């Protein structure tokens, strides 16, 4: 998830700073912003999917909770 987060940060920086040309035209800047926004949106979706998957996997591995009296949990 940290790699995707880093890539997202780079996409946002590219969106803000635009083309790496010395004197870009407005059309070139518009293209760069569209591509950077699309990349950022895709990376946000990947980040949300990874977070959701991590939460689902975490639920199955948690130890069973004990009741207040210390009795074992009821059998399923």
HTML snippet that shows the backbone in 3Dmol.js (N, CA, C, O; Angstrom):
<script src="https://3Dmol.org/build/3Dmol-min.js"></script>
<div id="view" style="width:600px;height:400px;position:relative"></div>
<script>
const pdb = `
ATOM      1  N   UNK A   1       0.820  -1.179   0.000  1.00  0.00           N
ATOM      2  CA  UNK A   1       0.000   0.000   0.000  1.00  0.00           C
ATOM      3  C   UNK A   1       0.870   1.251   0.000  1.00  0.00           C
ATOM      4  O   UNK A   1       0.486   2.276  -0.564  1.00  0.00           O
ATOM      5  N   UNK A   2       2.016   1.174   0.617  1.00  0.00           N
ATOM      6  CA  UNK A   2       2.875   2.358   0.652  1.00  0.00           C
ATOM      7  C   UNK A   2       3.430   2.677  -0.735  1.00  0.00           C
ATOM      8  O   UNK A   2       3.627   3.847  -1.064  1.00  0.00           O
ATOM      9  N   UNK A   3       3.684   1.658  -1.548  1.00  0.00           N
ATOM     10  CA  UNK A   3       4.169   1.889  -2.904  1.00  0.00           C
ATOM     11  C   UNK A   3       3.101   2.604  -3.728  1.00  0.00           C
ATOM     12  O   UNK A   3       3.401   3.549  -4.458  1.00  0.00           O
ATOM     13  N   UNK A   4       1.854   2.150  -3.607  1.00  0.00           N
ATOM     14  CA  UNK A   4       0.757   2.790  -4.324  1.00  0.00           C
ATOM     15  C   UNK A   4       0.558   4.217  -3.816  1.00  0.00           C
ATOM     16  O   UNK A   4       0.278   5.121  -4.603  1.00  0.00           O
ATOM     17  N   UNK A   5       0.699   4.420  -2.529  1.00  0.00           N
ATOM     18  CA  UNK A   5       0.590   5.766  -1.970  1.00  0.00           C
ATOM     19  C   UNK A   5       1.684   6.684  -2.487  1.00  0.00           C
ATOM     20  O   UNK A   5       1.430   7.856  -2.765  1.00  0.00           O
ATOM     21  N   UNK A   6       2.894   6.168  -2.620  1.00  0.00           N
ATOM     22  CA  UNK A   6       3.995   6.956  -3.169  1.00  0.00           C
ATOM     23  C   UNK A   6       3.730   7.312  -4.631  1.00  0.00           C
ATOM     24  O   UNK A   6       3.969   8.443  -5.054  1.00  0.00           O
ATOM     25  N   UNK A   7       3.240   6.348  -5.391  1.00  0.00           N
ATOM     26  CA  UNK A   7       2.907   6.611  -6.788  1.00  0.00           C
ATOM     27  C   UNK A   7       1.794   7.652  -6.898  1.00  0.00           C
ATOM     28  O   UNK A   7       1.806   8.486  -7.803  1.00  0.00           O
ATOM     29  N   UNK A   8       0.846   7.600  -5.984  1.00  0.00           N
ATOM     30  CA  UNK A   8      -0.229   8.585  -5.973  1.00  0.00           C
ATOM     31  C   UNK A   8       0.329   9.975  -5.699  1.00  0.00           C
ATOM     32  O   UNK A   8      -0.079  10.944  -6.339  1.00  0.00           O
ATOM     33  N   UNK A   9       1.244  10.078  -4.766  1.00  0.00           N
ATOM     34  CA  UNK A   9       1.880  11.365  -4.485  1.00  0.00           C
ATOM     35  C   UNK A   9       2.626  11.909  -5.693  1.00  0.00           C
ATOM     36  O   UNK A   9       2.581  13.109  -5.962  1.00  0.00           O
ATOM     37  N   UNK A  10       3.314  11.034  -6.425  1.00  0.00           N
ATOM     38  CA  UNK A  10       4.019  11.465  -7.626  1.00  0.00           C
ATOM     39  C   UNK A  10       3.051  11.919  -8.715  1.00  0.00           C
ATOM     40  O   UNK A  10       3.324  12.886  -9.426  1.00  0.00           O
ATOM     41  N   UNK A  11       1.924  11.225  -8.848  1.00  0.00           N
ATOM     42  CA  UNK A  11       0.927  11.627  -9.844  1.00  0.00           C
ATOM     43  C   UNK A  11       0.346  12.994  -9.505  1.00  0.00           C
ATOM     44  O   UNK A  11       0.106  13.807 -10.397  1.00  0.00           O
ATOM     45  N   UNK A  12       0.122  13.246  -8.229  1.00  0.00           N
ATOM     46  CA  UNK A  12      -0.404  14.551  -7.823  1.00  0.00           C
ATOM     47  C   UNK A  12       0.637  15.641  -8.062  1.00  0.00           C
ATOM     48  O   UNK A  12       0.292  16.738  -8.502  1.00  0.00           O
ATOM     49  N   UNK A  13       1.903  15.351  -7.778  1.00  0.00           N
ATOM     50  CA  UNK A  13       2.965  16.325  -8.038  1.00  0.00           C
ATOM     51  C   UNK A  13       3.080  16.616  -9.530  1.00  0.00           C
ATOM     52  O   UNK A  13       3.297  17.761  -9.924  1.00  0.00           O
ATOM     53  N   UNK A  14       2.939  15.600 -10.347  1.00  0.00           N
ATOM     54  CA  UNK A  14       2.982  15.785 -11.803  1.00  0.00           C
ATOM     55  C   UNK A  14       1.797  16.628 -12.259  1.00  0.00           C
ATOM     56  O   UNK A  14       1.927  17.454 -13.163  1.00  0.00           O
ATOM     57  N   UNK A  15       0.637  16.417 -11.628  1.00  0.00           N
ATOM     58  CA  UNK A  15      -0.556  17.200 -11.960  1.00  0.00           C
ATOM     59  C   UNK A  15      -0.333  18.674 -11.638  1.00  0.00           C
ATOM     60  O   UNK A  15      -0.718  19.547 -12.416  1.00  0.00           O
ATOM     61  N   UNK A  16       0.283  18.951 -10.502  1.00  0.00           N
ATOM     62  CA  UNK A  16       0.484  20.335 -10.064  1.00  0.00           C
ATOM     63  C   UNK A  16       1.556  21.031 -10.906  1.00  0.00           C
ATOM     64  O   UNK A  16       1.371  22.173 -11.330  1.00  0.00           O
ATOM     65  N   UNK A  17       2.678  20.343 -11.149  1.00  0.00           N
ATOM     66  CA  UNK A  17       3.794  20.982 -11.838  1.00  0.00           C
ATOM     67  C   UNK A  17       3.712  20.874 -13.349  1.00  0.00           C
ATOM     68  O   UNK A  17       4.383  21.628 -14.053  1.00  0.00           O
ATOM     69  N   UNK A  18       2.908  19.955 -13.863  1.00  0.00           N
ATOM     70  CA  UNK A  18       2.677  19.881 -15.296  1.00  0.00           C
ATOM     71  C   UNK A  18       3.823  19.330 -16.107  1.00  0.00           C
ATOM     72  O   UNK A  18       4.631  18.534 -15.628  1.00  0.00           O
ATOM     73  N   UNK A  19       3.873  19.774 -17.344  1.00  0.00           N
ATOM     74  CA  UNK A  19       4.850  19.285 -18.301  1.00  0.00           C
ATOM     75  C   UNK A  19       6.263  19.684 -17.882  1.00  0.00           C
ATOM     76  O   UNK A  19       6.459  20.703 -17.220  1.00  0.00           O
ATOM     77  N   UNK A  20       7.226  18.888 -18.267  1.00  0.00           N
ATOM     78  CA  UNK A  20       8.613  19.178 -17.921  1.00  0.00           C
ATOM     79  C   UNK A  20       9.304  20.018 -19.003  1.00  0.00           C
ATOM     80  O   UNK A  20      10.514  20.239 -18.947  1.00  0.00           O
ATOM     81  N   UNK A  21       8.536  20.475 -19.972  1.00  0.00           N
ATOM     82  CA  UNK A  21       9.105  21.326 -21.000  1.00  0.00           C
ATOM     83  C   UNK A  21       9.332  22.724 -20.454  1.00  0.00           C
ATOM     84  O   UNK A  21       8.710  23.133 -19.473  1.00  0.00           O
ATOM     85  N   UNK A  22      10.227  23.445 -21.098  1.00  0.00           N
ATOM     86  CA  UNK A  22      10.554  24.779 -20.608  1.00  0.00           C
ATOM     87  C   UNK A  22       9.399  25.762 -20.824  1.00  0.00           C
ATOM     88  O   UNK A  22       9.073  26.542 -19.929  1.00  0.00           O
ATOM     89  N   UNK A  23       8.787  25.727 -22.000  1.00  0.00           N
ATOM     90  CA  UNK A  23       7.667  26.619 -22.303  1.00  0.00           C
ATOM     91  C   UNK A  23       6.518  25.806 -22.889  1.00  0.00           C
ATOM     92  O   UNK A  23       6.307  25.839 -24.102  1.00  0.00           O
ATOM     93  N   UNK A  24       5.773  25.081 -22.066  1.00  0.00           N
ATOM     94  CA  UNK A  24       4.682  24.256 -22.595  1.00  0.00           C
ATOM     95  C   UNK A  24       3.497  25.118 -23.031  1.00  0.00           C
ATOM     96  O   UNK A  24       3.240  26.187 -22.476  1.00  0.00           O
ATOM     97  N   UNK A  25       2.793  24.624 -24.031  1.00  0.00           N
ATOM     98  CA  UNK A  25       1.585  25.317 -24.475  1.00  0.00           C
ATOM     99  C   UNK A  25       0.433  24.926 -23.554  1.00  0.00           C
ATOM    100  O   UNK A  25       0.540  23.984 -22.770  1.00  0.00           O
ATOM    101  N   UNK A  26      -0.665  25.662 -23.663  1.00  0.00           N
ATOM    102  CA  UNK A  26      -1.845  25.350 -22.850  1.00  0.00           C
ATOM    103  C   UNK A  26      -2.393  23.969 -23.189  1.00  0.00           C
ATOM    104  O   UNK A  26      -2.878  23.256 -22.310  1.00  0.00           O
ATOM    105  N   UNK A  27      -2.316  23.593 -24.466  1.00  0.00           N
ATOM    106  CA  UNK A  27      -2.799  22.281 -24.882  1.00  0.00           C
ATOM    107  C   UNK A  27      -1.975  21.163 -24.244  1.00  0.00           C
ATOM    108  O   UNK A  27      -2.527  20.159 -23.794  1.00  0.00           O
ATOM    109  N   UNK A  28      -0.658  21.339 -24.207  1.00  0.00           N
ATOM    110  CA  UNK A  28       0.202  20.331 -23.593  1.00  0.00           C
ATOM    111  C   UNK A  28      -0.067  20.227 -22.091  1.00  0.00           C
ATOM    112  O   UNK A  28      -0.098  19.127 -21.539  1.00  0.00           O
ATOM    113  N   UNK A  29      -0.258  21.355 -21.441  1.00  0.00           N
ATOM    114  CA  UNK A  29      -0.569  21.332 -20.011  1.00  0.00           C
ATOM    115  C   UNK A  29      -1.901  20.645 -19.747  1.00  0.00           C
ATOM    116  O   UNK A  29      -2.046  19.925 -18.758  1.00  0.00           O
ATOM    117  N   UNK A  30      -2.879  20.866 -20.633  1.00  0.00           N
ATOM    118  CA  UNK A  30      -4.184  20.225 -20.471  1.00  0.00           C
ATOM    119  C   UNK A  30      -4.057  18.707 -20.603  1.00  0.00           C
ATOM    120  O   UNK A  30      -4.670  17.961 -19.838  1.00  0.00           O
ATOM    121  N   UNK A  31      -3.262  18.252 -21.574  1.00  0.00           N
ATOM    122  CA  UNK A  31      -3.042  16.810 -21.745  1.00  0.00           C
ATOM    123  C   UNK A  31      -2.390  16.210 -20.502  1.00  0.00           C
ATOM    124  O   UNK A  31      -2.801  15.154 -20.023  1.00  0.00           O
ATOM    125  N   UNK A  32      -1.380  16.890 -19.992  1.00  0.00           N
ATOM    126  CA  UNK A  32      -0.671  16.399 -18.810  1.00  0.00           C
ATOM    127  C   UNK A  32      -1.619  16.309 -17.627  1.00  0.00           C
ATOM    128  O   UNK A  32      -1.595  15.322 -16.892  1.00  0.00           O
ATOM    129  N   UNK A  33      -2.438  17.305 -17.433  1.00  0.00           N
ATOM    130  CA  UNK A  33      -3.368  17.302 -16.301  1.00  0.00           C
ATOM    131  C   UNK A  33      -4.405  16.197 -16.430  1.00  0.00           C
ATOM    132  O   UNK A  33      -4.774  15.577 -15.432  1.00  0.00           O
ATOM    133  N   UNK A  34      -4.876  15.943 -17.634  1.00  0.00           N
ATOM    134  CA  UNK A  34      -5.853  14.856 -17.837  1.00  0.00           C
ATOM    135  C   UNK A  34      -5.240  13.505 -17.513  1.00  0.00           C
ATOM    136  O   UNK A  34      -5.850  12.688 -16.822  1.00  0.00           O
ATOM    137  N   UNK A  35      -4.035  13.273 -18.010  1.00  0.00           N
ATOM    138  CA  UNK A  35      -3.369  11.985 -17.762  1.00  0.00           C
ATOM    139  C   UNK A  35      -3.049  11.827 -16.280  1.00  0.00           C
ATOM    140  O   UNK A  35      -3.248  10.752 -15.714  1.00  0.00           O
ATOM    141  N   UNK A  36      -2.558  12.880 -15.654  1.00  0.00           N
ATOM    142  CA  UNK A  36      -2.218  12.806 -14.230  1.00  0.00           C
ATOM    143  C   UNK A  36      -3.466  12.597 -13.383  1.00  0.00           C
ATOM    144  O   UNK A  36      -3.422  11.856 -12.401  1.00  0.00           O
ATOM    145  N   UNK A  37      -4.572  13.231 -13.738  1.00  0.00           N
ATOM    146  CA  UNK A  37      -5.821  13.042 -12.992  1.00  0.00           C
ATOM    147  C   UNK A  37      -6.340  11.617 -13.159  1.00  0.00           C
ATOM    148  O   UNK A  37      -6.832  11.023 -12.200  1.00  0.00           O
ATOM    149  N   UNK A  38      -6.236  11.064 -14.365  1.00  0.00           N
ATOM    150  CA  UNK A  38      -6.669   9.681 -14.589  1.00  0.00           C
ATOM    151  C   UNK A  38      -5.798   8.706 -13.797  1.00  0.00           C
ATOM    152  O   UNK A  38      -6.312   7.754 -13.208  1.00  0.00           O
ATOM    153  N   UNK A  39      -4.493   8.935 -13.780  1.00  0.00           N
ATOM    154  CA  UNK A  39      -3.590   8.076 -13.001  1.00  0.00           C
ATOM    155  C   UNK A  39      -3.891   8.183 -11.507  1.00  0.00           C
ATOM    156  O   UNK A  39      -3.912   7.175 -10.801  1.00  0.00           O
ATOM    157  N   UNK A  40      -4.121   9.389 -11.033  1.00  0.00           N
ATOM    158  CA  UNK A  40      -4.423   9.574  -9.612  1.00  0.00           C
ATOM    159  C   UNK A  40      -5.727   8.883  -9.245  1.00  0.00           C
ATOM    160  O   UNK A  40      -5.818   8.261  -8.186  1.00  0.00           O
ATOM    161  N   UNK A  41      -6.740   8.980 -10.103  1.00  0.00           N
ATOM    162  CA  UNK A  41      -8.016   8.321  -9.828  1.00  0.00           C
ATOM    163  C   UNK A  41      -7.847   6.798  -9.784  1.00  0.00           C
ATOM    164  O   UNK A  41      -8.403   6.135  -8.909  1.00  0.00           O
ATOM    165  N   UNK A  42      -7.083   6.250 -10.724  1.00  0.00           N
ATOM    166  CA  UNK A  42      -6.842   4.804 -10.737  1.00  0.00           C
ATOM    167  C   UNK A  42      -6.084   4.369  -9.492  1.00  0.00           C
ATOM    168  O   UNK A  42      -6.397   3.332  -8.906  1.00  0.00           O
ATOM    169  N   UNK A  43      -5.096   5.145  -9.084  1.00  0.00           N
ATOM    170  CA  UNK A  43      -4.320   4.784  -7.895  1.00  0.00           C
ATOM    171  C   UNK A  43      -5.142   4.901  -6.619  1.00  0.00           C
ATOM    172  O   UNK A  43      -4.941   4.129  -5.681  1.00  0.00           O
ATOM    173  N   UNK A  44      -6.063   5.855  -6.573  1.00  0.00           N
ATOM    174  CA  UNK A  44      -6.962   5.947  -5.412  1.00  0.00           C
ATOM    175  C   UNK A  44      -7.848   4.709  -5.345  1.00  0.00           C
ATOM    176  O   UNK A  44      -8.068   4.165  -4.263  1.00  0.00           O
ATOM    177  N   UNK A  45      -8.357   4.258  -6.488  1.00  0.00           N
ATOM    178  CA  UNK A  45      -9.181   3.041  -6.504  1.00  0.00           C
ATOM    179  C   UNK A  45      -8.376   1.822  -6.060  1.00  0.00           C
ATOM    180  O   UNK A  45      -8.887   0.981  -5.321  1.00  0.00           O
ATOM    181  N   UNK A  46      -7.132   1.719  -6.500  1.00  0.00           N
ATOM    182  CA  UNK A  46      -6.277   0.600  -6.081  1.00  0.00           C
ATOM    183  C   UNK A  46      -6.036   0.662  -4.578  1.00  0.00           C
ATOM    184  O   UNK A  46      -6.080  -0.362  -3.896  1.00  0.00           O
ATOM    185  N   UNK A  47      -5.781   1.860  -4.063  1.00  0.00           N
ATOM    186  CA  UNK A  47      -5.529   2.024  -2.627  1.00  0.00           C
ATOM    187  C   UNK A  47      -6.752   1.606  -1.806  1.00  0.00           C
ATOM    188  O   UNK A  47      -6.615   0.934  -0.783  1.00  0.00           O
ATOM    189  N   UNK A  48      -7.939   2.002  -2.253  1.00  0.00           N
ATOM    190  CA  UNK A  48      -9.174   1.637  -1.545  1.00  0.00           C
ATOM    191  C   UNK A  48      -9.392   0.124  -1.617  1.00  0.00           C
ATOM    192  O   UNK A  48      -9.800  -0.490  -0.631  1.00  0.00           O
ATOM    193  N   UNK A  49      -9.124  -0.471  -2.764  1.00  0.00           N
ATOM    194  CA  UNK A  49      -9.284  -1.924  -2.901  1.00  0.00           C
ATOM    195  C   UNK A  49      -8.310  -2.667  -1.996  1.00  0.00           C
ATOM    196  O   UNK A  49      -8.690  -3.648  -1.357  1.00  0.00           O
ATOM    197  N   UNK A  50      -7.064  -2.217  -1.931  1.00  0.00           N
ATOM    198  CA  UNK A  50      -6.090  -2.863  -1.043  1.00  0.00           C
ATOM    199  C   UNK A  50      -6.482  -2.704   0.423  1.00  0.00           C
ATOM    200  O   UNK A  50      -6.351  -3.642   1.209  1.00  0.00           O
ATOM    201  N   UNK A  51      -6.959  -1.528   0.788  1.00  0.00           N
ATOM    202  CA  UNK A  51      -7.391  -1.294   2.165  1.00  0.00           C
ATOM    203  C   UNK A  51      -8.563  -2.208   2.519  1.00  0.00           C
ATOM    204  O   UNK A  51      -8.600  -2.782   3.608  1.00  0.00           O
ATOM    205  N   UNK A  52      -9.521  -2.343   1.598  1.00  0.00           N
ATOM    206  CA  UNK A  52     -10.674  -3.213   1.832  1.00  0.00           C
ATOM    207  C   UNK A  52     -10.238  -4.673   1.957  1.00  0.00           C
ATOM    208  O   UNK A  52     -10.726  -5.395   2.826  1.00  0.00           O
ATOM    209  N   UNK A  53      -9.332  -5.103   1.100  1.00  0.00           N
ATOM    210  CA  UNK A  53      -8.836  -6.477   1.166  1.00  0.00           C
ATOM    211  C   UNK A  53      -8.099  -6.727   2.477  1.00  0.00           C
ATOM    212  O   UNK A  53      -8.246  -7.789   3.082  1.00  0.00           O
ATOM    213  N   UNK A  54      -7.321  -5.766   2.908  1.00  0.00           N
ATOM    214  CA  UNK A  54      -6.598  -5.900   4.171  1.00  0.00           C
ATOM    215  C   UNK A  54      -7.561  -6.015   5.348  1.00  0.00           C
ATOM    216  O   UNK A  54      -7.324  -6.802   6.264  1.00  0.00           O
ATOM    217  N   UNK A  55      -8.629  -5.251   5.336  1.00  0.00           N
ATOM    218  CA  UNK A  55      -9.617  -5.342   6.412  1.00  0.00           C
ATOM    219  C   UNK A  55     -10.310  -6.695   6.420  1.00  0.00           C
ATOM    220  O   UNK A  55     -10.539  -7.271   7.483  1.00  0.00           O
ATOM    221  N   UNK A  56     -10.647  -7.211   5.224  1.00  0.00           N
ATOM    222  CA  UNK A  56     -11.309  -8.520   5.154  1.00  0.00           C
ATOM    223  C   UNK A  56     -10.395  -9.627   5.645  1.00  0.00           C
ATOM    224  O   UNK A  56     -10.828 -10.516   6.379  1.00  0.00           O
ATOM    225  N   UNK A  57      -9.145  -9.577   5.247  1.00  0.00           N
ATOM    226  CA  UNK A  57      -8.206 -10.605   5.678  1.00  0.00           C
ATOM    227  C   UNK A  57      -7.931 -10.507   7.170  1.00  0.00           C
ATOM    228  O   UNK A  57      -7.684 -11.525   7.817  1.00  0.00           O
ATOM    229  N   UNK A  58      -7.967  -9.322   7.720  1.00  0.00           N
ATOM    230  CA  UNK A  58      -7.715  -9.125   9.141  1.00  0.00           C
ATOM    231  C   UNK A  58      -8.819  -9.674  10.019  1.00  0.00           C
ATOM    232  O   UNK A  58      -8.559 -10.079  11.152  1.00  0.00           O
ATOM    233  N   UNK A  59     -10.033  -9.697   9.527  1.00  0.00           N
ATOM    234  CA  UNK A  59     -11.156 -10.206  10.330  1.00  0.00           C
ATOM    235  C   UNK A  59     -11.036 -11.695  10.597  1.00  0.00           C
ATOM    236  O   UNK A  59     -11.354 -12.151  11.695  1.00  0.00           O
ATOM    237  N   UNK A  60     -10.585 -12.455   9.618  1.00  0.00           N
ATOM    238  CA  UNK A  60     -10.515 -13.904   9.776  1.00  0.00           C
ATOM    239  C   UNK A  60      -9.371 -14.360  10.663  1.00  0.00           C
ATOM    240  O   UNK A  60      -9.392 -15.495  11.139  1.00  0.00           O
ATOM    241  N   UNK A  61      -8.386 -13.531  10.899  1.00  0.00           N
ATOM    242  CA  UNK A  61      -7.229 -13.961  11.673  1.00  0.00           C
ATOM    243  C   UNK A  61      -7.270 -13.491  13.126  1.00  0.00           C
ATOM    244  O   UNK A  61      -6.381 -13.832  13.907  1.00  0.00           O
ATOM    245  N   UNK A  62      -8.273 -12.725  13.496  1.00  0.00           N
ATOM    246  CA  UNK A  62      -8.347 -12.223  14.869  1.00  0.00           C
ATOM    247  C   UNK A  62      -8.697 -13.359  15.821  1.00  0.00           C
ATOM    248  O   UNK A  62      -9.534 -14.198  15.489  1.00  0.00           O
ATOM    249  N   UNK A  63      -8.080 -13.405  16.988  1.00  0.00           N
ATOM    250  CA  UNK A  63      -8.412 -14.464  17.953  1.00  0.00           C
ATOM    251  C   UNK A  63      -9.838 -14.269  18.469  1.00  0.00           C
ATOM    252  O   UNK A  63     -10.326 -13.140  18.525  1.00  0.00           O
ATOM    253  N   UNK A  64     -10.504 -15.356  18.845  1.00  0.00           N
ATOM    254  CA  UNK A  64     -11.876 -15.218  19.344  1.00  0.00           C
ATOM    255  C   UNK A  64     -11.898 -14.445  20.658  1.00  0.00           C
ATOM    256  O   UNK A  64     -11.006 -14.581  21.495  1.00  0.00           O
ATOM    257  N   UNK A  65     -12.920 -13.645  20.814  1.00  0.00           N
ATOM    258  CA  UNK A  65     -13.036 -12.856  22.054  1.00  0.00           C
ATOM    259  C   UNK A  65     -13.693 -13.700  23.141  1.00  0.00           C
ATOM    260  O   UNK A  65     -14.583 -14.510  22.879  1.00  0.00           O
ATOM    261  N   UNK A  66     -13.236 -13.488  24.340  1.00  0.00           N
ATOM    262  CA  UNK A  66     -13.824 -14.194  25.478  1.00  0.00           C
ATOM    263  C   UNK A  66     -14.893 -13.344  26.103  1.00  0.00           C
ATOM    264  O   UNK A  66     -14.850 -12.115  26.039  1.00  0.00           O
ATOM    265  N   UNK A  67     -15.864 -14.011  26.715  1.00  0.00           N
ATOM    266  CA  UNK A  67     -16.919 -13.265  27.394  1.00  0.00           C
ATOM    267  C   UNK A  67     -16.380 -12.700  28.681  1.00  0.00           C
ATOM    268  O   UNK A  67     -15.250 -13.001  29.065  1.00  0.00           O
ATOM    269  N   UNK A  68     -17.157 -11.894  29.350  1.00  0.00           N
ATOM    270  CA  UNK A  68     -16.729 -11.213  30.573  1.00  0.00           C
ATOM    271  C   UNK A  68     -16.393 -12.215  31.675  1.00  0.00           C
ATOM    272  O   UNK A  68     -15.444 -12.003  32.431  1.00  0.00           O
ATOM    273  N   UNK A  69     -17.142 -13.283  31.775  1.00  0.00           N
ATOM    274  CA  UNK A  69     -16.927 -14.258  32.836  1.00  0.00           C
ATOM    275  C   UNK A  69     -15.750 -15.176  32.597  1.00  0.00           C
ATOM    276  O   UNK A  69     -15.414 -15.971  33.474  1.00  0.00           O
ATOM    277  N   UNK A  70     -15.114 -15.097  31.454  1.00  0.00           N
ATOM    278  CA  UNK A  70     -13.973 -15.952  31.178  1.00  0.00           C
ATOM    279  C   UNK A  70     -14.356 -17.276  30.571  1.00  0.00           C
ATOM    280  O   UNK A  70     -13.480 -18.109  30.337  1.00  0.00           O
ATOM    281  N   UNK A  71     -15.611 -17.507  30.309  1.00  0.00           N
ATOM    282  CA  UNK A  71     -16.055 -18.753  29.700  1.00  0.00           C
ATOM    283  C   UNK A  71     -15.658 -18.765  28.236  1.00  0.00           C
ATOM    284  O   UNK A  71     -15.562 -17.708  27.613  1.00  0.00           O
ATOM    285  N   UNK A  72     -15.425 -19.940  27.681  1.00  0.00           N
ATOM    286  CA  UNK A  72     -15.051 -20.008  26.254  1.00  0.00           C
ATOM    287  C   UNK A  72     -16.227 -19.557  25.385  1.00  0.00           C
ATOM    288  O   UNK A  72     -17.377 -19.643  25.814  1.00  0.00           O
ATOM    289  N   UNK A  73     -15.947 -19.072  24.151  1.00  0.00           N
ATOM    290  CA  UNK A  73     -17.043 -18.640  23.283  1.00  0.00           C
ATOM    291  C   UNK A  73     -17.923 -19.817  22.901  1.00  0.00           C
ATOM    292  O   UNK A  73     -17.460 -20.958  22.879  1.00  0.00           O
ATOM    293  N   UNK A  74     -19.181 -19.552  22.603  1.00  0.00           N
ATOM    294  CA  UNK A  74     -20.094 -20.658  22.240  1.00  0.00           C
ATOM    295  C   UNK A  74     -19.644 -21.329  20.947  1.00  0.00           C
ATOM    296  O   UNK A  74     -19.110 -20.684  20.045  1.00  0.00           O
ATOM    297  N   UNK A  75     -19.872 -22.632  20.879  1.00  0.00           N
ATOM    298  CA  UNK A  75     -19.507 -23.392  19.686  1.00  0.00           C
ATOM    299  C   UNK A  75     -20.436 -23.041  18.535  1.00  0.00           C
ATOM    300  O   UNK A  75     -21.629 -22.815  18.734  1.00  0.00           O
ATOM    301  N   UNK A  76     -19.889 -22.999  17.348  1.00  0.00           N
ATOM    302  CA  UNK A  76     -20.682 -22.632  16.171  1.00  0.00           C
ATOM    303  C   UNK A  76     -21.396 -23.818  15.602  1.00  0.00           C
ATOM    304  O   UNK A  76     -22.110 -23.690  14.607  1.00  0.00           O
TER     305      UNK A  76
END
`;
const viewer = $3Dmol.createViewer("view");
viewer.addModel(pdb, "pdb");
viewer.setStyle({}, {cartoon: {color: "spectrum"}});
viewer.zoomTo();
viewer.render();
</script>
